[in-house]
Amino acid sequence: MLSIRDCLDYCDLTDDEVALIAEHEGIPDGAAAQIVCGMVQTTEGVLVLTGYMQDLIDRATERGDLAQAERAKSVQARFMADHPLPH
């Protein structure tokens, strides 16, 4: 049986990336890991995940939580570097 760590390593995801998606969707990290692992396999999925991260950046900025916004920006930047979209 694969562990969540095995899944994340296979999909080249970090705990922080999964945590942001879990926060966005209001679900446990384990459930988010399973969903995200499937989504990163497609261009459309990567676009959706990038959008979720941008939503969290925007929300944090709107409520004045600049530390959270910067954290989310950093995670989003790494995600985008690891999962580049074709042009």
N, CA, C and O atoms as a Maestro MAE file, in Angstrom:
{
 s_m_m2io_version
 :::
 2.0.0
}

f_m_ct {
 s_m_title
 :::
 protein
 m_atom[348] {
  # First column is atom index #
  i_m_mmod_type
  r_m_x_coord
  r_m_y_coord
  r_m_z_coord
  i_m_residue_number
  s_m_chain_name
  s_m_pdb_residue_name
  s_m_pdb_atom_name
  i_m_atomic_number
  :::
  1 25 0.838 -1.174 0.000 1 A "MET " " N  " 7
  2 3 0.000 0.000 0.000 1 A "MET " " CA " 6
  3 2 0.885 1.239 0.000 1 A "MET " " C  " 6
  4 15 1.871 1.313 0.733 1 A "MET " " O  " 8
  5 25 0.519 2.208 -0.831 2 A "LEU " " N  " 7
  6 3 1.262 3.461 -0.893 2 A "LEU " " CA " 6
  7 2 0.859 4.391 0.239 2 A "LEU " " C  " 6
  8 15 -0.315 4.499 0.592 2 A "LEU " " O  " 8
  9 25 1.845 5.050 0.791 3 A "SER " " N  " 7
  10 3 1.563 6.068 1.809 3 A "SER " " CA " 6
  11 2 1.319 7.403 1.109 3 A "SER " " C  " 6
  12 15 1.568 7.546 -0.088 3 A "SER " " O  " 8
  13 25 0.835 8.360 1.866 4 A "ILE " " N  " 7
  14 3 0.643 9.706 1.321 4 A "ILE " " CA " 6
  15 2 1.995 10.260 0.859 4 A "ILE " " C  " 6
  16 15 2.070 10.920 -0.178 4 A "ILE " " O  " 8
  17 25 3.056 9.997 1.615 5 A "ARG " " N  " 7
  18 3 4.392 10.477 1.233 5 A "ARG " " CA " 6
  19 2 4.815 9.879 -0.108 5 A "ARG " " C  " 6
  20 15 5.383 10.581 -0.944 5 A "ARG " " O  " 8
  21 25 4.544 8.591 -0.320 6 A "ASP " " N  " 7
  22 3 4.858 7.946 -1.601 6 A "ASP " " CA " 6
  23 2 4.119 8.634 -2.740 6 A "ASP " " C  " 6
  24 15 4.684 8.883 -3.805 6 A "ASP " " O  " 8
  25 25 2.858 8.934 -2.502 7 A "CYS " " N  " 7
  26 3 2.036 9.606 -3.510 7 A "CYS " " CA " 6
  27 2 2.603 10.980 -3.843 7 A "CYS " " C  " 6
  28 15 2.727 11.335 -5.015 7 A "CYS " " O  " 8
  29 25 2.944 11.746 -2.828 8 A "LEU " " N  " 7
  30 3 3.474 13.092 -3.043 8 A "LEU " " CA " 6
  31 2 4.821 13.051 -3.757 8 A "LEU " " C  " 6
  32 15 5.087 13.867 -4.639 8 A "LEU " " O  " 8
  33 25 5.663 12.106 -3.376 9 A "ASP " " N  " 7
  34 3 6.963 11.973 -4.043 9 A "ASP " " CA " 6
  35 2 6.773 11.593 -5.504 9 A "ASP " " C  " 6
  36 15 7.463 12.121 -6.376 9 A "ASP " " O  " 8
  37 25 5.858 10.699 -5.775 10 A "TYR " " N  " 7
  38 3 5.595 10.269 -7.149 10 A "TYR " " CA " 6
  39 2 5.110 11.441 -8.006 10 A "TYR " " C  " 6
  40 15 5.503 11.573 -9.165 10 A "TYR " " O  " 8
  41 25 4.273 12.272 -7.441 11 A "CYS " " N  " 7
  42 3 3.686 13.397 -8.180 11 A "CYS " " CA " 6
  43 2 4.537 14.660 -8.102 11 A "CYS " " C  " 6
  44 15 4.181 15.682 -8.688 11 A "CYS " " O  " 8
  45 25 5.655 14.601 -7.387 12 A "ASP " " N  " 7
  46 3 6.541 15.741 -7.219 12 A "ASP " " CA " 6
  47 2 5.806 16.908 -6.564 12 A "ASP " " C  " 6
  48 15 5.816 18.030 -7.069 12 A "ASP " " O  " 8
  49 25 5.170 16.619 -5.435 13 A "LEU " " N  " 7
  50 3 4.433 17.634 -4.671 13 A "LEU " " CA " 6
  51 2 5.050 17.790 -3.291 13 A "LEU " " C  " 6
  52 15 5.632 16.851 -2.748 13 A "LEU " " O  " 8
  53 25 4.916 18.976 -2.737 14 A "THR " " N  " 7
  54 3 5.398 19.220 -1.379 14 A "THR " " CA " 6
  55 2 4.223 19.204 -0.402 14 A "THR " " C  " 6
  56 15 3.062 19.340 -0.787 14 A "THR " " O  " 8
  57 25 4.560 19.035 0.854 15 A "ASP " " N  " 7
  58 3 3.536 19.100 1.903 15 A "ASP " " CA " 6
  59 2 2.863 20.464 1.909 15 A "ASP " " C  " 6
  60 15 1.656 20.561 2.131 15 A "ASP " " O  " 8
  61 25 3.640 21.526 1.664 16 A "ASP " " N  " 7
  62 3 3.078 22.880 1.659 16 A "ASP " " CA " 6
  63 2 2.063 23.057 0.531 16 A "ASP " " C  " 6
  64 15 1.026 23.692 0.721 16 A "ASP " " O  " 8
  65 25 2.359 22.497 -0.638 17 A "GLU " " N  " 7
  66 3 1.419 22.599 -1.755 17 A "GLU " " CA " 6
  67 2 0.104 21.906 -1.418 17 A "GLU " " C  " 6
  68 15 -0.978 22.440 -1.667 17 A "GLU " " O  " 8
  69 25 0.213 20.723 -0.857 18 A "VAL " " N  " 7
  70 3 -0.993 19.976 -0.480 18 A "VAL " " CA " 6
  71 2 -1.752 20.719 0.615 18 A "VAL " " C  " 6
  72 15 -2.981 20.771 0.593 18 A "VAL " " O  " 8
  73 25 -1.029 21.290 1.568 19 A "ALA " " N  " 7
  74 3 -1.680 22.024 2.661 19 A "ALA " " CA " 6
  75 2 -2.468 23.221 2.131 19 A "ALA " " C  " 6
  76 15 -3.560 23.510 2.621 19 A "ALA " " O  " 8
  77 25 -1.919 23.919 1.130 20 A "LEU " " N  " 7
  78 3 -2.653 25.052 0.555 20 A "LEU " " CA " 6
  79 2 -3.937 24.590 -0.121 20 A "LEU " " C  " 6
  80 15 -4.984 25.219 0.034 20 A "LEU " " O  " 8
  81 25 -3.862 23.507 -0.860 21 A "ILE " " N  " 7
  82 3 -5.067 23.002 -1.532 21 A "ILE " " CA " 6
  83 2 -6.078 22.517 -0.497 21 A "ILE " " C  " 6
  84 15 -7.279 22.744 -0.647 21 A "ILE " " O  " 8
  85 25 -5.604 21.859 0.540 22 A "ALA " " N  " 7
  86 3 -6.500 21.413 1.607 22 A "ALA " " CA " 6
  87 2 -7.193 22.610 2.253 22 A "ALA " " C  " 6
  88 15 -8.390 22.566 2.536 22 A "ALA " " O  " 8
  89 25 -6.432 23.676 2.484 23 A "GLU " " N  " 7
  90 3 -7.005 24.898 3.056 23 A "GLU " " CA " 6
  91 2 -8.051 25.492 2.113 23 A "GLU " " C  " 6
  92 15 -9.138 25.874 2.546 23 A "GLU " " O  " 8
  93 25 -7.723 25.567 0.842 24 A "HIS " " N  " 7
  94 3 -8.643 26.150 -0.145 24 A "HIS " " CA " 6
  95 2 -9.952 25.373 -0.203 24 A "HIS " " C  " 6
  96 15 -11.033 25.958 -0.265 24 A "HIS " " O  " 8
  97 25 -9.841 24.064 -0.181 25 A "GLU " " N  " 7
  98 3 -11.024 23.221 -0.326 25 A "GLU " " CA " 6
  99 2 -11.688 22.862 1.000 25 A "GLU " " C  " 6
  100 15 -12.790 22.312 1.012 25 A "GLU " " O  " 8
  101 25 -11.031 23.167 2.112 26 A "GLY " " N  " 7
  102 3 -11.592 22.846 3.427 26 A "GLY " " CA " 6
  103 2 -11.673 21.351 3.689 26 A "GLY " " C  " 6
  104 15 -12.645 20.865 4.266 26 A "GLY " " O  " 8
  105 25 -10.644 20.625 3.259 27 A "ILE " " N  " 7
  106 3 -10.600 19.171 3.433 27 A "ILE " " CA " 6
  107 2 -9.299 18.777 4.116 27 A "ILE " " C  " 6
  108 15 -8.356 19.569 4.139 27 A "ILE " " O  " 8
  109 25 -9.225 17.569 4.675 28 A "PRO " " N  " 7
  110 3 -7.980 17.119 5.317 28 A "PRO " " CA " 6
  111 2 -6.843 16.986 4.296 28 A "PRO " " C  " 6
  112 15 -7.076 16.781 3.105 28 A "PRO " " O  " 8
  113 25 -5.620 17.109 4.790 29 A "ASP " " N  " 7
  114 3 -4.453 17.013 3.918 29 A "ASP " " CA " 6
  115 2 -4.404 15.690 3.150 29 A "ASP " " C  " 6
  116 15 -4.040 15.668 1.974 29 A "ASP " " O  " 8
  117 25 -4.768 14.591 3.808 30 A "GLY " " N  " 7
  118 3 -4.731 13.287 3.142 30 A "GLY " " CA " 6
  119 2 -5.653 13.230 1.933 30 A "GLY " " C  " 6
  120 15 -5.287 12.689 0.890 30 A "GLY " " O  " 8
  121 25 -6.835 13.783 2.074 31 A "ALA " " N  " 7
  122 3 -7.778 13.816 0.953 31 A "ALA " " CA " 6
  123 2 -7.257 14.739 -0.144 31 A "ALA " " C  " 6
  124 15 -7.357 14.423 -1.329 31 A "ALA " " O  " 8
  125 25 -6.702 15.875 0.255 32 A "ALA " " N  " 7
  126 3 -6.158 16.815 -0.732 32 A "ALA " " CA " 6
  127 2 -5.004 16.170 -1.498 32 A "ALA " " C  " 6
  128 15 -4.877 16.367 -2.707 32 A "ALA " " O  " 8
  129 25 -4.172 15.409 -0.808 33 A "ALA " " N  " 7
  130 3 -3.037 14.758 -1.466 33 A "ALA " " CA " 6
  131 2 -3.515 13.830 -2.574 33 A "ALA " " C  " 6
  132 15 -2.943 13.817 -3.664 33 A "ALA " " O  " 8
  133 25 -4.542 13.068 -2.307 34 A "GLN " " N  " 7
  134 3 -5.063 12.145 -3.315 34 A "GLN " " CA " 6
  135 2 -5.627 12.897 -4.513 34 A "GLN " " C  " 6
  136 15 -5.406 12.502 -5.657 34 A "GLN " " O  " 8
  137 25 -6.337 13.955 -4.259 35 A "ILE " " N  " 7
  138 3 -6.936 14.744 -5.344 35 A "ILE " " CA " 6
  139 2 -5.854 15.440 -6.166 35 A "ILE " " C  " 6
  140 15 -5.861 15.385 -7.395 35 A "ILE " " O  " 8
  141 25 -4.929 16.091 -5.474 36 A "VAL " " N  " 7
  142 3 -3.884 16.852 -6.152 36 A "VAL " " CA " 6
  143 2 -2.994 15.931 -6.985 36 A "VAL " " C  " 6
  144 15 -2.572 16.296 -8.082 36 A "VAL " " O  " 8
  145 25 -2.715 14.753 -6.469 37 A "CYS " " N  " 7
  146 3 -1.862 13.804 -7.199 37 A "CYS " " CA " 6
  147 2 -2.460 13.502 -8.574 37 A "CYS " " C  " 6
  148 15 -1.726 13.386 -9.556 37 A "CYS " " O  " 8
  149 25 -3.750 13.376 -8.648 38 A "GLY " " N  " 7
  150 3 -4.392 13.145 -9.934 38 A "GLY " " CA " 6
  151 2 -4.419 14.388 -10.798 38 A "GLY " " C  " 6
  152 15 -4.242 14.310 -12.013 38 A "GLY " " O  " 8
  153 25 -4.640 15.529 -10.177 39 A "MET " " N  " 7
  154 3 -4.788 16.768 -10.940 39 A "MET " " CA " 6
  155 2 -3.494 17.210 -11.615 39 A "MET " " C  " 6
  156 15 -3.537 17.782 -12.704 39 A "MET " " O  " 8
  157 25 -2.342 16.955 -10.988 40 A "VAL " " N  " 7
  158 3 -1.090 17.421 -11.584 40 A "VAL " " CA " 6
  159 2 -0.708 16.623 -12.826 40 A "VAL " " C  " 6
  160 15 0.280 16.942 -13.487 40 A "VAL " " O  " 8
  161 25 -1.468 15.608 -13.141 41 A "GLN " " N  " 7
  162 3 -1.173 14.789 -14.317 41 A "GLN " " CA " 6
  163 2 -1.663 15.430 -15.610 41 A "GLN " " C  " 6
  164 15 -1.324 14.968 -16.699 41 A "GLN " " O  " 8
  165 25 -2.463 16.498 -15.495 42 A "THR " " N  " 7
  166 3 -2.993 17.149 -16.693 42 A "THR " " CA " 6
  167 2 -2.726 18.649 -16.650 42 A "THR " " C  " 6
  168 15 -2.599 19.243 -15.579 42 A "THR " " O  " 8
  169 25 -2.644 19.243 -17.823 43 A "THR " " N  " 7
  170 3 -2.464 20.692 -17.919 43 A "THR " " CA " 6
  171 2 -3.628 21.418 -17.260 43 A "THR " " C  " 6
  172 15 -3.432 22.407 -16.553 43 A "THR " " O  " 8
  173 25 -4.829 20.929 -17.491 44 A "GLU " " N  " 7
  174 3 -6.013 21.566 -16.908 44 A "GLU " " CA " 6
  175 2 -5.966 21.510 -15.390 44 A "GLU " " C  " 6
  176 15 -6.325 22.474 -14.714 44 A "GLU " " O  " 8
  177 25 -5.524 20.381 -14.859 45 A "GLY " " N  " 7
  178 3 -5.418 20.235 -13.412 45 A "GLY " " CA " 6
  179 2 -4.399 21.190 -12.815 45 A "GLY " " C  " 6
  180 15 -4.639 21.784 -11.764 45 A "GLY " " O  " 8
  181 25 -3.263 21.339 -13.483 46 A "VAL " " N  " 7
  182 3 -2.234 22.264 -13.009 46 A "VAL " " CA " 6
  183 2 -2.776 23.695 -13.027 46 A "VAL " " C  " 6
  184 15 -2.514 24.468 -12.106 46 A "VAL " " O  " 8
  185 25 -3.524 24.046 -14.062 47 A "LEU " " N  " 7
  186 3 -4.134 25.379 -14.120 47 A "LEU " " CA " 6
  187 2 -5.109 25.602 -12.968 47 A "LEU " " C  " 6
  188 15 -5.112 26.670 -12.355 47 A "LEU " " O  " 8
  189 25 -5.922 24.620 -12.675 48 A "VAL " " N  " 7
  190 3 -6.885 24.741 -11.574 48 A "VAL " " CA " 6
  191 2 -6.150 24.894 -10.249 48 A "VAL " " C  " 6
  192 15 -6.504 25.753 -9.442 48 A "VAL " " O  " 8
  193 25 -5.134 24.075 -10.016 49 A "LEU " " N  " 7
  194 3 -4.390 24.142 -8.764 49 A "LEU " " CA " 6
  195 2 -3.687 25.486 -8.607 49 A "LEU " " C  " 6
  196 15 -3.661 26.052 -7.514 49 A "LEU " " O  " 8
  197 25 -3.120 25.994 -9.690 50 A "THR " " N  " 7
  198 3 -2.487 27.310 -9.652 50 A "THR " " CA " 6
  199 2 -3.519 28.388 -9.308 50 A "THR " " C  " 6
  200 15 -3.227 29.317 -8.555 50 A "THR " " O  " 8
  201 25 -4.715 28.255 -9.860 51 A "GLY " " N  " 7
  202 3 -5.797 29.186 -9.553 51 A "GLY " " CA " 6
  203 2 -6.221 29.124 -8.095 51 A "GLY " " C  " 6
  204 15 -6.492 30.155 -7.480 51 A "GLY " " O  " 8
  205 25 -6.279 27.909 -7.536 52 A "TYR " " N  " 7
  206 3 -6.617 27.765 -6.118 52 A "TYR " " CA " 6
  207 2 -5.591 28.502 -5.261 52 A "TYR " " C  " 6
  208 15 -5.940 29.208 -4.315 52 A "TYR " " O  " 8
  209 25 -4.323 28.323 -5.611 53 A "MET " " N  " 7
  210 3 -3.272 28.991 -4.845 53 A "MET " " CA " 6
  211 2 -3.384 30.505 -4.975 53 A "MET " " C  " 6
  212 15 -3.173 31.232 -4.004 53 A "MET " " O  " 8
  213 25 -3.716 30.977 -6.168 54 A "GLN " " N  " 7
  214 3 -3.897 32.416 -6.370 54 A "GLN " " CA " 6
  215 2 -5.078 32.934 -5.553 54 A "GLN " " C  " 6
  216 15 -5.017 34.036 -5.008 54 A "GLN " " O  " 8
  217 25 -6.147 32.151 -5.466 55 A "ASP " " N  " 7
  218 3 -7.293 32.527 -4.628 55 A "ASP " " CA " 6
  219 2 -6.853 32.752 -3.187 55 A "ASP " " C  " 6
  220 15 -7.254 33.728 -2.553 55 A "ASP " " O  " 8
  221 25 -6.025 31.844 -2.675 56 A "LEU " " N  " 7
  222 3 -5.565 31.977 -1.295 56 A "LEU " " CA " 6
  223 2 -4.678 33.208 -1.119 56 A "LEU " " C  " 6
  224 15 -4.747 33.882 -0.091 56 A "LEU " " O  " 8
  225 25 -3.850 33.500 -2.112 57 A "ILE " " N  " 7
  226 3 -3.019 34.709 -2.064 57 A "ILE " " CA " 6
  227 2 -3.917 35.941 -2.014 57 A "ILE " " C  " 6
  228 15 -3.711 36.840 -1.198 57 A "ILE " " O  " 8
  229 25 -4.907 35.971 -2.890 58 A "ASP " " N  " 7
  230 3 -5.824 37.115 -2.947 58 A "ASP " " CA " 6
  231 2 -6.604 37.283 -1.651 58 A "ASP " " C  " 6
  232 15 -6.746 38.400 -1.153 58 A "ASP " " O  " 8
  233 25 -7.105 36.194 -1.106 59 A "ARG " " N  " 7
  234 3 -7.870 36.264 0.149 59 A "ARG " " CA " 6
  235 2 -7.008 36.776 1.293 59 A "ARG " " C  " 6
  236 15 -7.434 37.631 2.069 59 A "ARG " " O  " 8
  237 25 -5.786 36.244 1.392 60 A "ALA " " N  " 7
  238 3 -4.882 36.676 2.464 60 A "ALA " " CA " 6
  239 2 -4.542 38.153 2.327 60 A "ALA " " C  " 6
  240 15 -4.480 38.877 3.320 60 A "ALA " " O  " 8
  241 25 -4.323 38.593 1.096 61 A "THR " " N  " 7
  242 3 -4.011 40.003 0.847 61 A "THR " " CA " 6
  243 2 -5.192 40.889 1.226 61 A "THR " " C  " 6
  244 15 -5.008 41.933 1.851 61 A "THR " " O  " 8
  245 25 -6.392 40.484 0.855 62 A "GLU " " N  " 7
  246 3 -7.597 41.265 1.159 62 A "GLU " " CA " 6
  247 2 -7.824 41.422 2.650 62 A "GLU " " C  " 6
  248 15 -8.299 42.465 3.099 62 A "GLU " " O  " 8
  249 25 -7.490 40.400 3.423 63 A "ARG " " N  " 7
  250 3 -7.710 40.504 4.871 63 A "ARG " " CA " 6
  251 2 -6.489 41.060 5.603 63 A "ARG " " C  " 6
  252 15 -6.476 41.160 6.829 63 A "ARG " " O  " 8
  253 25 -5.454 41.421 4.817 64 A "GLY " " N  " 7
  254 3 -4.280 42.055 5.406 64 A "GLY " " CA " 6
  255 2 -3.281 41.092 6.024 64 A "GLY " " C  " 6
  256 15 -2.393 41.517 6.764 64 A "GLY " " O  " 8
  257 25 -3.407 39.810 5.738 65 A "ASP " " N  " 7
  258 3 -2.485 38.802 6.270 65 A "ASP " " CA " 6
  259 2 -1.340 38.628 5.277 65 A "ASP " " C  " 6
  260 15 -1.298 37.669 4.507 65 A "ASP " " O  " 8
  261 25 -0.421 39.579 5.318 66 A "LEU " " N  " 7
  262 3 0.663 39.601 4.339 66 A "LEU " " CA " 6
  263 2 1.619 38.432 4.496 66 A "LEU " " C  " 6
  264 15 2.188 37.967 3.508 66 A "LEU " " O  " 8
  265 25 1.807 37.949 5.712 67 A "ALA " " N  " 7
  266 3 2.683 36.791 5.926 67 A "ALA " " CA " 6
  267 2 2.108 35.558 5.230 67 A "ALA " " C  " 6
  268 15 2.835 34.811 4.575 67 A "ALA " " O  " 8
  269 25 0.802 35.350 5.374 68 A "GLN " " N  " 7
  270 3 0.145 34.214 4.705 68 A "GLN " " CA " 6
  271 2 0.176 34.392 3.192 68 A "GLN " " C  " 6
  272 15 0.379 33.422 2.461 68 A "GLN " " O  " 8
  273 25 -0.019 35.604 2.717 69 A "ALA " " N  " 7
  274 3 0.021 35.857 1.275 69 A "ALA " " CA " 6
  275 2 1.409 35.549 0.725 69 A "ALA " " C  " 6
  276 15 1.531 34.942 -0.339 69 A "ALA " " O  " 8
  277 25 2.445 35.956 1.429 70 A "GLU " " N  " 7
  278 3 3.818 35.684 0.976 70 A "GLU " " CA " 6
  279 2 4.117 34.189 1.001 70 A "GLU " " C  " 6
  280 15 4.763 33.664 0.093 70 A "GLU " " O  " 8
  281 25 3.649 33.508 2.037 71 A "ARG " " N  " 7
  282 3 3.840 32.054 2.116 71 A "ARG " " CA " 6
  283 2 3.176 31.373 0.927 71 A "ARG " " C  " 6
  284 15 3.776 30.510 0.287 71 A "ARG " " O  " 8
  285 25 1.945 31.757 0.632 72 A "ALA " " N  " 7
  286 3 1.217 31.160 -0.486 72 A "ALA " " CA " 6
  287 2 1.889 31.490 -1.819 72 A "ALA " " C  " 6
  288 15 1.937 30.644 -2.713 72 A "ALA " " O  " 8
  289 25 2.408 32.713 -1.959 73 A "LYS " " N  " 7
  290 3 3.127 33.084 -3.188 73 A "LYS " " CA " 6
  291 2 4.363 32.215 -3.380 73 A "LYS " " C  " 6
  292 15 4.657 31.773 -4.491 73 A "LYS " " O  " 8
  293 25 5.071 31.980 -2.304 74 A "SER " " N  " 7
  294 3 6.274 31.163 -2.364 74 A "SER " " CA " 6
  295 2 5.943 29.723 -2.773 74 A "SER " " C  " 6
  296 15 6.628 29.128 -3.604 74 A "SER " " O  " 8
  297 25 4.898 29.187 -2.182 75 A "VAL " " N  " 7
  298 3 4.472 27.825 -2.520 75 A "VAL " " CA " 6
  299 2 4.010 27.767 -3.973 75 A "VAL " " C  " 6
  300 15 4.341 26.829 -4.698 75 A "VAL " " O  " 8
  301 25 3.246 28.768 -4.395 76 A "GLN " " N  " 7
  302 3 2.770 28.812 -5.783 76 A "GLN " " CA " 6
  303 2 3.941 28.903 -6.759 76 A "GLN " " C  " 6
  304 15 3.925 28.241 -7.797 76 A "GLN " " O  " 8
  305 25 4.943 29.700 -6.449 77 A "ALA " " N  " 7
  306 3 6.101 29.850 -7.334 77 A "ALA " " CA " 6
  307 2 6.842 28.526 -7.490 77 A "ALA " " C  " 6
  308 15 7.246 28.157 -8.593 77 A "ALA " " O  " 8
  309 25 7.015 27.824 -6.391 78 A "ARG " " N  " 7
  310 3 7.686 26.521 -6.480 78 A "ARG " " CA " 6
  311 2 6.841 25.539 -7.284 78 A "ARG " " C  " 6
  312 15 7.365 24.804 -8.121 78 A "ARG " " O  " 8
  313 25 5.541 25.529 -7.031 79 A "PHE " " N  " 7
  314 3 4.639 24.635 -7.761 79 A "PHE " " CA " 6
  315 2 4.737 24.899 -9.258 79 A "PHE " " C  " 6
  316 15 4.834 23.964 -10.054 79 A "PHE " " O  " 8
  317 25 4.710 26.165 -9.637 80 A "MET " " N  " 7
  318 3 4.754 26.521 -11.053 80 A "MET " " CA " 6
  319 2 6.109 26.150 -11.678 80 A "MET " " C  " 6
  320 15 6.170 25.772 -12.847 80 A "MET " " O  " 8
  321 25 7.186 26.259 -10.899 81 A "ALA " " N  " 7
  322 3 8.504 25.862 -11.402 81 A "ALA " " CA " 6
  323 2 8.588 24.348 -11.596 81 A "ALA " " C  " 6
  324 15 9.188 23.869 -12.558 81 A "ALA " " O  " 8
  325 25 7.981 23.606 -10.677 82 A "ASP " " N  " 7
  326 3 8.015 22.148 -10.752 82 A "ASP " " CA " 6
  327 2 7.029 21.584 -11.770 82 A "ASP " " C  " 6
  328 15 7.210 20.473 -12.266 82 A "ASP " " O  " 8
  329 25 5.995 22.345 -12.076 83 A "HIS " " N  " 7
  330 3 4.933 21.880 -12.995 83 A "HIS " " CA " 6
  331 2 4.685 22.948 -14.058 83 A "HIS " " C  " 6
  332 15 3.609 23.545 -14.098 83 A "HIS " " O  " 8
  333 25 5.680 23.193 -14.924 84 A "PRO " " N  " 7
  334 3 5.517 24.241 -15.926 84 A "PRO " " CA " 6
  335 2 4.438 23.883 -16.950 84 A "PRO " " C  " 6
  336 15 4.236 22.722 -17.305 84 A "PRO " " O  " 8
  337 25 3.774 24.905 -17.394 85 A "LEU " " N  " 7
  338 3 2.732 24.717 -18.406 85 A "LEU " " CA " 6
  339 2 3.311 24.948 -19.800 85 A "LEU " " C  " 6
  340 15 4.142 25.836 -19.988 85 A "LEU " " O  " 8
  341 25 2.879 24.159 -20.766 86 A "PRO " " N  " 7
  342 3 3.351 24.407 -22.140 86 A "PRO " " CA " 6
  343 2 2.817 25.730 -22.647 86 A "PRO " " C  " 6
  344 15 1.716 26.143 -22.284 86 A "PRO " " O  " 8
  345 25 3.584 26.384 -23.475 87 A "HIS " " N  " 7
  346 3 3.160 27.678 -24.032 87 A "HIS " " CA " 6
  347 2 2.580 27.496 -25.400 87 A "HIS " " C  " 6
  348 15 2.168 28.469 -26.030 87 A "HIS " " O  " 8
  :::
 }
 m_bond[347] {
  # First column is bond index #
  i_m_from
  i_m_to
  i_m_order
  :::
  1 1 2 1
  2 2 3 1
  3 3 4 2
  4 3 5 1
  5 5 6 1
  6 6 7 1
  7 7 8 2
  8 7 9 1
  9 9 10 1
  10 10 11 1
  11 11 12 2
  12 11 13 1
  13 13 14 1
  14 14 15 1
  15 15 16 2
  16 15 17 1
  17 17 18 1
  18 18 19 1
  19 19 20 2
  20 19 21 1
  21 21 22 1
  22 22 23 1
  23 23 24 2
  24 23 25 1
  25 25 26 1
  26 26 27 1
  27 27 28 2
  28 27 29 1
  29 29 30 1
  30 30 31 1
  31 31 32 2
  32 31 33 1
  33 33 34 1
  34 34 35 1
  35 35 36 2
  36 35 37 1
  37 37 38 1
  38 38 39 1
  39 39 40 2
  40 39 41 1
  41 41 42 1
  42 42 43 1
  43 43 44 2
  44 43 45 1
  45 45 46 1
  46 46 47 1
  47 47 48 2
  48 47 49 1
  49 49 50 1
  50 50 51 1
  51 51 52 2
  52 51 53 1
  53 53 54 1
  54 54 55 1
  55 55 56 2
  56 55 57 1
  57 57 58 1
  58 58 59 1
  59 59 60 2
  60 59 61 1
  61 61 62 1
  62 62 63 1
  63 63 64 2
  64 63 65 1
  65 65 66 1
  66 66 67 1
  67 67 68 2
  68 67 69 1
  69 69 70 1
  70 70 71 1
  71 71 72 2
  72 71 73 1
  73 73 74 1
  74 74 75 1
  75 75 76 2
  76 75 77 1
  77 77 78 1
  78 78 79 1
  79 79 80 2
  80 79 81 1
  81 81 82 1
  82 82 83 1
  83 83 84 2
  84 83 85 1
  85 85 86 1
  86 86 87 1
  87 87 88 2
  88 87 89 1
  89 89 90 1
  90 90 91 1
  91 91 92 2
  92 91 93 1
  93 93 94 1
  94 94 95 1
  95 95 96 2
  96 95 97 1
  97 97 98 1
  98 98 99 1
  99 99 100 2
  100 99 101 1
  101 101 102 1
  102 102 103 1
  103 103 104 2
  104 103 105 1
  105 105 106 1
  106 106 107 1
  107 107 108 2
  108 107 109 1
  109 109 110 1
  110 110 111 1
  111 111 112 2
  112 111 113 1
  113 113 114 1
  114 114 115 1
  115 115 116 2
  116 115 117 1
  117 117 118 1
  118 118 119 1
  119 119 120 2
  120 119 121 1
  121 121 122 1
  122 122 123 1
  123 123 124 2
  124 123 125 1
  125 125 126 1
  126 126 127 1
  127 127 128 2
  128 127 129 1
  129 129 130 1
  130 130 131 1
  131 131 132 2
  132 131 133 1
  133 133 134 1
  134 134 135 1
  135 135 136 2
  136 135 137 1
  137 137 138 1
  138 138 139 1
  139 139 140 2
  140 139 141 1
  141 141 142 1
  142 142 143 1
  143 143 144 2
  144 143 145 1
  145 145 146 1
  146 146 147 1
  147 147 148 2
  148 147 149 1
  149 149 150 1
  150 150 151 1
  151 151 152 2
  152 151 153 1
  153 153 154 1
  154 154 155 1
  155 155 156 2
  156 155 157 1
  157 157 158 1
  158 158 159 1
  159 159 160 2
  160 159 161 1
  161 161 162 1
  162 162 163 1
  163 163 164 2
  164 163 165 1
  165 165 166 1
  166 166 167 1
  167 167 168 2
  168 167 169 1
  169 169 170 1
  170 170 171 1
  171 171 172 2
  172 171 173 1
  173 173 174 1
  174 174 175 1
  175 175 176 2
  176 175 177 1
  177 177 178 1
  178 178 179 1
  179 179 180 2
  180 179 181 1
  181 181 182 1
  182 182 183 1
  183 183 184 2
  184 183 185 1
  185 185 186 1
  186 186 187 1
  187 187 188 2
  188 187 189 1
  189 189 190 1
  190 190 191 1
  191 191 192 2
  192 191 193 1
  193 193 194 1
  194 194 195 1
  195 195 196 2
  196 195 197 1
  197 197 198 1
  198 198 199 1
  199 199 200 2
  200 199 201 1
  201 201 202 1
  202 202 203 1
  203 203 204 2
  204 203 205 1
  205 205 206 1
  206 206 207 1
  207 207 208 2
  208 207 209 1
  209 209 210 1
  210 210 211 1
  211 211 212 2
  212 211 213 1
  213 213 214 1
  214 214 215 1
  215 215 216 2
  216 215 217 1
  217 217 218 1
  218 218 219 1
  219 219 220 2
  220 219 221 1
  221 221 222 1
  222 222 223 1
  223 223 224 2
  224 223 225 1
  225 225 226 1
  226 226 227 1
  227 227 228 2
  228 227 229 1
  229 229 230 1
  230 230 231 1
  231 231 232 2
  232 231 233 1
  233 233 234 1
  234 234 235 1
  235 235 236 2
  236 235 237 1
  237 237 238 1
  238 238 239 1
  239 239 240 2
  240 239 241 1
  241 241 242 1
  242 242 243 1
  243 243 244 2
  244 243 245 1
  245 245 246 1
  246 246 247 1
  247 247 248 2
  248 247 249 1
  249 249 250 1
  250 250 251 1
  251 251 252 2
  252 251 253 1
  253 253 254 1
  254 254 255 1
  255 255 256 2
  256 255 257 1
  257 257 258 1
  258 258 259 1
  259 259 260 2
  260 259 261 1
  261 261 262 1
  262 262 263 1
  263 263 264 2
  264 263 265 1
  265 265 266 1
  266 266 267 1
  267 267 268 2
  268 267 269 1
  269 269 270 1
  270 270 271 1
  271 271 272 2
  272 271 273 1
  273 273 274 1
  274 274 275 1
  275 275 276 2
  276 275 277 1
  277 277 278 1
  278 278 279 1
  279 279 280 2
  280 279 281 1
  281 281 282 1
  282 282 283 1
  283 283 284 2
  284 283 285 1
  285 285 286 1
  286 286 287 1
  287 287 288 2
  288 287 289 1
  289 289 290 1
  290 290 291 1
  291 291 292 2
  292 291 293 1
  293 293 294 1
  294 294 295 1
  295 295 296 2
  296 295 297 1
  297 297 298 1
  298 298 299 1
  299 299 300 2
  300 299 301 1
  301 301 302 1
  302 302 303 1
  303 303 304 2
  304 303 305 1
  305 305 306 1
  306 306 307 1
  307 307 308 2
  308 307 309 1
  309 309 310 1
  310 310 311 1
  311 311 312 2
  312 311 313 1
  313 313 314 1
  314 314 315 1
  315 315 316 2
  316 315 317 1
  317 317 318 1
  318 318 319 1
  319 319 320 2
  320 319 321 1
  321 321 322 1
  322 322 323 1
  323 323 324 2
  324 323 325 1
  325 325 326 1
  326 326 327 1
  327 327 328 2
  328 327 329 1
  329 329 330 1
  330 330 331 1
  331 331 332 2
  332 331 333 1
  333 333 334 1
  334 334 335 1
  335 335 336 2
  336 335 337 1
  337 337 338 1
  338 338 339 1
  339 339 340 2
  340 339 341 1
  341 341 342 1
  342 342 343 1
  343 343 344 2
  344 343 345 1
  345 345 346 1
  346 346 347 1
  347 347 348 2
  :::
 }
}
